[in-house]
Amino acid sequence: MMIRGIRGAIKVRANYKEDIKDAAQTLIRKMLKLNEVNLEDIASIFFTTTKDINFEFPAIAVREMGEGWELVPCLCSTEIDVPGSMDKVLRALVQINTDKKLNEIKHVYLGETAILRPDIEVKN
């Protein structure tokens, strides 16, 4: 079994706690569903947000997803502020234990964020 990463992004509606938590949960659930990942297979989750998303930690949303989720190691950080980049974006890197090959991983860029990775097939 290997550790593989699943990348994803979602635009957050507004810089409010509930909007941040809703976006984080929506993204993580979609990433796990498309990749057929069970909770026990998650090694860790790393979140970044653009500088305009700071009213809540996305990791809190994960801890609120139900029993067992509070055990998943999560870390949050601020994304590099590149001039002209998209605002209100929450990104995630979910590291999983899997037998899948790199080309079998389905990265998830929801809504407007699909333009962030035109070089890979994204599941919207």
LUMLO-944062 format. One record per residue (C-alpha): x, y, z; chain; residue number from 1. Coordinates in Angstrom, 1 decimal, always signed. Example, Ala and Ser with C-alpha at 12.3 -4.5 7.8 and 13.67 -1.06 7.14 Angstrom:
<pt><c1>+12.3</c1><c2>-4.5</c2><c3>+7.8</c3><ch>A</ch><i>1</i></pt>
<pt><c1>+13.7</c1><c2>-1.1</c2><c3>+7.1</c3><ch>A</ch><i>2</i></pt>
END
This chain:
<pt><c1>+0.0</c1><c2>+0.0</c2><c3>+0.0</c3><ch>A</ch><i>1</i></pt>
<pt><c1>+1.2</c1><c2>+3.5</c2><c3>-0.8</c3><ch>A</ch><i>2</i></pt>
<pt><c1>+0.4</c1><c2>+7.0</c2><c3>+0.4</c3><ch>A</ch><i>3</i></pt>
<pt><c1>-1.1</c1><c2>+9.0</c2><c3>-2.4</c3><ch>A</ch><i>4</i></pt>
<pt><c1>-2.4</c1><c2>+12.6</c2><c3>-2.5</c3><ch>A</ch><i>5</i></pt>
<pt><c1>-5.8</c1><c2>+13.8</c2><c3>-3.8</c3><ch>A</ch><i>6</i></pt>
<pt><c1>-5.9</c1><c2>+17.5</c2><c3>-4.7</c3><ch>A</ch><i>7</i></pt>
<pt><c1>-9.0</c1><c2>+19.6</c2><c3>-4.7</c3><ch>A</ch><i>8</i></pt>
<pt><c1>-10.3</c1><c2>+23.2</c2><c3>-4.5</c3><ch>A</ch><i>9</i></pt>
<pt><c1>-13.6</c1><c2>+25.0</c2><c3>-4.0</c3><ch>A</ch><i>10</i></pt>
<pt><c1>-14.6</c1><c2>+28.6</c2><c3>-4.0</c3><ch>A</ch><i>11</i></pt>
<pt><c1>-16.0</c1><c2>+29.8</c2><c3>-0.6</c3><ch>A</ch><i>12</i></pt>
<pt><c1>-19.1</c1><c2>+31.9</c2><c3>-0.9</c3><ch>A</ch><i>13</i></pt>
<pt><c1>-18.1</c1><c2>+34.4</c2><c3>+1.8</c3><ch>A</ch><i>14</i></pt>
<pt><c1>-15.7</c1><c2>+34.8</c2><c3>+4.7</c3><ch>A</ch><i>15</i></pt>
<pt><c1>-18.1</c1><c2>+33.5</c2><c3>+7.3</c3><ch>A</ch><i>16</i></pt>
<pt><c1>-17.6</c1><c2>+30.5</c2><c3>+9.6</c3><ch>A</ch><i>17</i></pt>
<pt><c1>-20.5</c1><c2>+28.6</c2><c3>+8.2</c3><ch>A</ch><i>18</i></pt>
<pt><c1>-19.5</c1><c2>+29.2</c2><c3>+4.6</c3><ch>A</ch><i>19</i></pt>
<pt><c1>-16.0</c1><c2>+28.1</c2><c3>+5.2</c3><ch>A</ch><i>20</i></pt>
<pt><c1>-17.1</c1><c2>+24.9</c2><c3>+7.0</c3><ch>A</ch><i>21</i></pt>
<pt><c1>-19.7</c1><c2>+24.1</c2><c3>+4.4</c3><ch>A</ch><i>22</i></pt>
<pt><c1>-17.1</c1><c2>+24.5</c2><c3>+1.6</c3><ch>A</ch><i>23</i></pt>
<pt><c1>-14.6</c1><c2>+22.3</c2><c3>+3.4</c3><ch>A</ch><i>24</i></pt>
<pt><c1>-17.1</c1><c2>+19.5</c2><c3>+4.1</c3><ch>A</ch><i>25</i></pt>
<pt><c1>-18.5</c1><c2>+19.6</c2><c3>+0.5</c3><ch>A</ch><i>26</i></pt>
<pt><c1>-15.0</c1><c2>+19.4</c2><c3>-1.0</c3><ch>A</ch><i>27</i></pt>
<pt><c1>-13.7</c1><c2>+16.6</c2><c3>+1.3</c3><ch>A</ch><i>28</i></pt>
<pt><c1>-16.8</c1><c2>+14.5</c2><c3>+0.9</c3><ch>A</ch><i>29</i></pt>
<pt><c1>-16.6</c1><c2>+14.8</c2><c3>-2.9</c3><ch>A</ch><i>30</i></pt>
<pt><c1>-12.9</c1><c2>+14.0</c2><c3>-2.9</c3><ch>A</ch><i>31</i></pt>
<pt><c1>-13.5</c1><c2>+10.9</c2><c3>-0.8</c3><ch>A</ch><i>32</i></pt>
<pt><c1>-16.6</c1><c2>+9.7</c2><c3>-2.7</c3><ch>A</ch><i>33</i></pt>
<pt><c1>-15.0</c1><c2>+10.0</c2><c3>-6.2</c3><ch>A</ch><i>34</i></pt>
<pt><c1>-11.9</c1><c2>+8.1</c2><c3>-5.0</c3><ch>A</ch><i>35</i></pt>
<pt><c1>-13.8</c1><c2>+5.5</c2><c3>-2.9</c3><ch>A</ch><i>36</i></pt>
<pt><c1>-11.9</c1><c2>+6.4</c2><c3>+0.2</c3><ch>A</ch><i>37</i></pt>
<pt><c1>-12.9</c1><c2>+5.2</c2><c3>+3.7</c3><ch>A</ch><i>38</i></pt>
<pt><c1>-12.2</c1><c2>+7.2</c2><c3>+6.8</c3><ch>A</ch><i>39</i></pt>
<pt><c1>-9.7</c1><c2>+4.6</c2><c3>+8.0</c3><ch>A</ch><i>40</i></pt>
<pt><c1>-7.7</c1><c2>+5.1</c2><c3>+4.8</c3><ch>A</ch><i>41</i></pt>
<pt><c1>-7.0</c1><c2>+8.8</c2><c3>+5.4</c3><ch>A</ch><i>42</i></pt>
<pt><c1>-3.5</c1><c2>+9.6</c2><c3>+6.6</c3><ch>A</ch><i>43</i></pt>
<pt><c1>-3.9</c1><c2>+13.4</c2><c3>+6.9</c3><ch>A</ch><i>44</i></pt>
<pt><c1>-5.5</c1><c2>+16.4</c2><c3>+5.3</c3><ch>A</ch><i>45</i></pt>
<pt><c1>-3.8</c1><c2>+19.7</c2><c3>+4.6</c3><ch>A</ch><i>46</i></pt>
<pt><c1>-5.9</c1><c2>+22.8</c2><c3>+3.9</c3><ch>A</ch><i>47</i></pt>
<pt><c1>-4.8</c1><c2>+26.1</c2><c3>+2.4</c3><ch>A</ch><i>48</i></pt>
<pt><c1>-7.0</c1><c2>+29.2</c2><c3>+2.0</c3><ch>A</ch><i>49</i></pt>
<pt><c1>-6.5</c1><c2>+32.5</c2><c3>+0.2</c3><ch>A</ch><i>50</i></pt>
<pt><c1>-5.7</c1><c2>+35.4</c2><c3>+2.5</c3><ch>A</ch><i>51</i></pt>
<pt><c1>-9.4</c1><c2>+36.6</c2><c3>+2.4</c3><ch>A</ch><i>52</i></pt>
<pt><c1>-10.7</c1><c2>+33.4</c2><c3>+4.0</c3><ch>A</ch><i>53</i></pt>
<pt><c1>-9.8</c1><c2>+33.6</c2><c3>+7.7</c3><ch>A</ch><i>54</i></pt>
<pt><c1>-12.9</c1><c2>+33.5</c2><c3>+9.9</c3><ch>A</ch><i>55</i></pt>
<pt><c1>-12.6</c1><c2>+29.8</c2><c3>+10.6</c3><ch>A</ch><i>56</i></pt>
<pt><c1>-10.2</c1><c2>+26.9</c2><c3>+10.3</c3><ch>A</ch><i>57</i></pt>
<pt><c1>-11.3</c1><c2>+24.4</c2><c3>+7.7</c3><ch>A</ch><i>58</i></pt>
<pt><c1>-10.0</c1><c2>+21.6</c2><c3>+10.0</c3><ch>A</ch><i>59</i></pt>
<pt><c1>-12.8</c1><c2>+22.4</c2><c3>+12.4</c3><ch>A</ch><i>60</i></pt>
<pt><c1>-15.3</c1><c2>+21.4</c2><c3>+9.6</c3><ch>A</ch><i>61</i></pt>
<pt><c1>-13.6</c1><c2>+18.0</c2><c3>+9.4</c3><ch>A</ch><i>62</i></pt>
<pt><c1>-13.8</c1><c2>+17.4</c2><c3>+13.1</c3><ch>A</ch><i>63</i></pt>
<pt><c1>-17.5</c1><c2>+18.1</c2><c3>+12.9</c3><ch>A</ch><i>64</i></pt>
<pt><c1>-18.2</c1><c2>+15.5</c2><c3>+10.2</c3><ch>A</ch><i>65</i></pt>
<pt><c1>-19.0</c1><c2>+12.7</c2><c3>+12.6</c3><ch>A</ch><i>66</i></pt>
<pt><c1>-17.6</c1><c2>+10.0</c2><c3>+14.8</c3><ch>A</ch><i>67</i></pt>
<pt><c1>-13.9</c1><c2>+9.2</c2><c3>+14.0</c3><ch>A</ch><i>68</i></pt>
<pt><c1>-13.3</c1><c2>+12.4</c2><c3>+12.0</c3><ch>A</ch><i>69</i></pt>
<pt><c1>-11.8</c1><c2>+14.1</c2><c3>+15.1</c3><ch>A</ch><i>70</i></pt>
<pt><c1>-8.9</c1><c2>+11.6</c2><c3>+14.8</c3><ch>A</ch><i>71</i></pt>
<pt><c1>-7.9</c1><c2>+12.7</c2><c3>+11.3</c3><ch>A</ch><i>72</i></pt>
<pt><c1>-4.7</c1><c2>+14.8</c2><c3>+11.5</c3><ch>A</ch><i>73</i></pt>
<pt><c1>-5.5</c1><c2>+18.2</c2><c3>+9.8</c3><ch>A</ch><i>74</i></pt>
<pt><c1>-3.4</c1><c2>+21.3</c2><c3>+9.2</c3><ch>A</ch><i>75</i></pt>
<pt><c1>-4.4</c1><c2>+24.7</c2><c3>+7.8</c3><ch>A</ch><i>76</i></pt>
<pt><c1>-2.2</c1><c2>+27.4</c2><c3>+6.2</c3><ch>A</ch><i>77</i></pt>
<pt><c1>-2.5</c1><c2>+30.4</c2><c3>+4.0</c3><ch>A</ch><i>78</i></pt>
<pt><c1>-1.9</c1><c2>+30.1</c2><c3>+0.3</c3><ch>A</ch><i>79</i></pt>
<pt><c1>+0.8</c1><c2>+32.2</c2><c3>-1.4</c3><ch>A</ch><i>80</i></pt>
<pt><c1>-0.8</c1><c2>+35.5</c2><c3>-2.4</c3><ch>A</ch><i>81</i></pt>
<pt><c1>+0.1</c1><c2>+35.6</c2><c3>-6.2</c3><ch>A</ch><i>82</i></pt>
<pt><c1>-1.1</c1><c2>+38.8</c2><c3>-7.8</c3><ch>A</ch><i>83</i></pt>
<pt><c1>-4.1</c1><c2>+38.3</c2><c3>-10.0</c3><ch>A</ch><i>84</i></pt>
<pt><c1>-5.0</c1><c2>+34.9</c2><c3>-8.5</c3><ch>A</ch><i>85</i></pt>
<pt><c1>-8.5</c1><c2>+33.8</c2><c3>-7.7</c3><ch>A</ch><i>86</i></pt>
<pt><c1>-9.9</c1><c2>+34.9</c2><c3>-4.4</c3><ch>A</ch><i>87</i></pt>
<pt><c1>-11.9</c1><c2>+33.1</c2><c3>-1.7</c3><ch>A</ch><i>88</i></pt>
<pt><c1>-10.4</c1><c2>+29.7</c2><c3>-2.6</c3><ch>A</ch><i>89</i></pt>
<pt><c1>-10.1</c1><c2>+26.8</c2><c3>-0.2</c3><ch>A</ch><i>90</i></pt>
<pt><c1>-7.7</c1><c2>+24.0</c2><c3>-1.3</c3><ch>A</ch><i>91</i></pt>
<pt><c1>-7.1</c1><c2>+20.6</c2><c3>+0.2</c3><ch>A</ch><i>92</i></pt>
<pt><c1>-4.6</c1><c2>+17.8</c2><c3>-0.1</c3><ch>A</ch><i>93</i></pt>
<pt><c1>-5.9</c1><c2>+14.6</c2><c3>+1.3</c3><ch>A</ch><i>94</i></pt>
<pt><c1>-3.2</c1><c2>+12.0</c2><c3>+1.8</c3><ch>A</ch><i>95</i></pt>
<pt><c1>-4.6</c1><c2>+8.4</c2><c3>+1.7</c3><ch>A</ch><i>96</i></pt>
<pt><c1>-3.3</c1><c2>+4.9</c2><c3>+2.1</c3><ch>A</ch><i>97</i></pt>
<pt><c1>-4.2</c1><c2>+3.1</c2><c3>-1.1</c3><ch>A</ch><i>98</i></pt>
<pt><c1>-3.2</c1><c2>+0.6</c2><c3>-3.7</c3><ch>A</ch><i>99</i></pt>
<pt><c1>-4.4</c1><c2>+2.9</c2><c3>-6.5</c3><ch>A</ch><i>100</i></pt>
<pt><c1>-1.9</c1><c2>+4.1</c2><c3>-9.1</c3><ch>A</ch><i>101</i></pt>
<pt><c1>-1.2</c1><c2>+7.8</c2><c3>-9.6</c3><ch>A</ch><i>102</i></pt>
<pt><c1>-3.3</c1><c2>+7.9</c2><c3>-12.8</c3><ch>A</ch><i>103</i></pt>
<pt><c1>-6.3</c1><c2>+6.4</c2><c3>-10.9</c3><ch>A</ch><i>104</i></pt>
<pt><c1>-6.5</c1><c2>+9.3</c2><c3>-8.5</c3><ch>A</ch><i>105</i></pt>
<pt><c1>-9.4</c1><c2>+11.7</c2><c3>-9.2</c3><ch>A</ch><i>106</i></pt>
<pt><c1>-8.6</c1><c2>+15.3</c2><c3>-8.3</c3><ch>A</ch><i>107</i></pt>
<pt><c1>-11.6</c1><c2>+17.5</c2><c3>-7.5</c3><ch>A</ch><i>108</i></pt>
<pt><c1>-11.9</c1><c2>+21.1</c2><c3>-8.5</c3><ch>A</ch><i>109</i></pt>
<pt><c1>-15.4</c1><c2>+22.3</c2><c3>-8.0</c3><ch>A</ch><i>110</i></pt>
<pt><c1>-17.1</c1><c2>+25.2</c2><c3>-9.8</c3><ch>A</ch><i>111</i></pt>
<pt><c1>-14.9</c1><c2>+28.1</c2><c3>-10.8</c3><ch>A</ch><i>112</i></pt>
<pt><c1>-11.8</c1><c2>+26.4</c2><c3>-9.4</c3><ch>A</ch><i>113</i></pt>
<pt><c1>-11.7</c1><c2>+24.0</c2><c3>-12.4</c3><ch>A</ch><i>114</i></pt>
<pt><c1>-9.6</c1><c2>+26.6</c2><c3>-14.2</c3><ch>A</ch><i>115</i></pt>
<pt><c1>-6.8</c1><c2>+26.3</c2><c3>-11.6</c3><ch>A</ch><i>116</i></pt>
<pt><c1>-5.7</c1><c2>+23.0</c2><c3>-13.0</c3><ch>A</ch><i>117</i></pt>
<pt><c1>-6.4</c1><c2>+22.8</c2><c3>-16.7</c3><ch>A</ch><i>118</i></pt>
<pt><c1>-3.5</c1><c2>+20.3</c2><c3>-17.1</c3><ch>A</ch><i>119</i></pt>
<pt><c1>-5.4</c1><c2>+17.5</c2><c3>-15.3</c3><ch>A</ch><i>120</i></pt>
<pt><c1>-8.8</c1><c2>+15.9</c2><c3>-15.6</c3><ch>A</ch><i>121</i></pt>
<pt><c1>-10.9</c1><c2>+17.4</c2><c3>-12.9</c3><ch>A</ch><i>122</i></pt>
<pt><c1>-14.2</c1><c2>+16.1</c2><c3>-11.6</c3><ch>A</ch><i>123</i></pt>
<pt><c1>-16.6</c1><c2>+18.9</c2><c3>-11.2</c3><ch>A</ch><i>124</i></pt>
END
